[in-house]
Amino acid sequence: MKVCIVGSGGTISSLGHGPLDYVDYGDTGRKLDPAGLLAHFPEVAAEGEVIPVAWRAVGSPDMDVPDWLELVTLLHALPERHPGLDGIVLTHGTSTLEETAYFLHLALKLDIPVVLVGAQRPASAFGSDAGANLRNAVRVAGSPEARGMGVLVVLNDEIQSARDVTKTSIMRVQTFRTPDFGLLGYADPDRVLFYRRPTRRHAPATEFAVAGMESLPRVDIIASYAGADAVAIEAHLAAGAEGLVMAGLAPGMVPPRQRDALDRSAAAGIPVVISTRSPSGRVIPRDGLRRRGWLAADTLSPQKARILLMLALTVTREPERLQATFETY
């Protein structure tokens, strides 16, 4: 088994003030690069040929679209640099891990497994999940069964699809969950096991070609709540938003003062996608949305609907095709 570990920082690579520091470790500024992680957790390297690749050493709130585009270029280059590569692991902070994972799930053109992994407790902490998560991520990335699954997320012995998984808890190690559909499989002590496959279209067989791009169309997320008005919508449009995603009220509605502003946006050719702040369920492309020219996000969370819309706008701006994209990916 031959696997690259690419480092981007995060809790999994952090060293705190001591073994009982579960909260303030980010203040130390001390992070292990992939080679340091392998030295800290030698059991990981024992899984096969594990190649460390240094890239970033930041917290996940620092991740941005240019970082994602740079990461695509880096990951695409690894199989040529390391012939016979079976898979790639990307260490990542958990705050935006699901967003990076979904972007790669849509944008990569690799046919080997790519696995994102993080931790809820720093590498230096008593009872840290960092070492076990990293070892399991390497095992999954090197598994032949992981091919064709798109980008995967591995924490807490569980394998999740990048499309559906979300962080559900600030502190608990079982934080990553797929509310409606459940996990794909387990990284158990004896073997890696898959029980289902993602059915929506994903990498590498996607229409999105981001190689060479330096940016993507700006898409902003706006929250709905009782009494919400159009101030945030107008501000985002003034800042240059080319698309809007609503974290709407379940099952996909917005308050009246937001509604009028969104109608004006859609009429002006700015795509409006209705997602929901509910952690579970599907926004249906019902007649009311179609009449207004709004798009339905299906089961995508607001943060993932934003990513899909950014990429979709590099291909088309036709409402019908954009809605078809949300029903395909």
Secondary structure, DSSP 8 states (H G I E B T S, - for coil): -EEEEEE-BSGGGB--SSTT-SSSGGGG--B--HHHHHHH-HHHHTTSEEEEE----B-GGG--HHHHHHHHHHHHHHHHHSTT--EEEEE--SSSHHHHHHHHHHH---SS-EEEE--SS-TTSTT-SHHHHHHHHHHHHT-GGGTTS-SEEEETTEEEETTT-EE--SS-TT-EE-TTT--SEEE-SS-EEE-----S--TTS-S---TT-S----EEEEE--TT--SHHHHHHHHTT-SEEEEEEBTTTB--HHHHHHHHHHHHTT--EEEEESSSS--B---HHHHHHT-EE-BT--HHHHHHHHHHHTTT---HHHHHHHHTT-
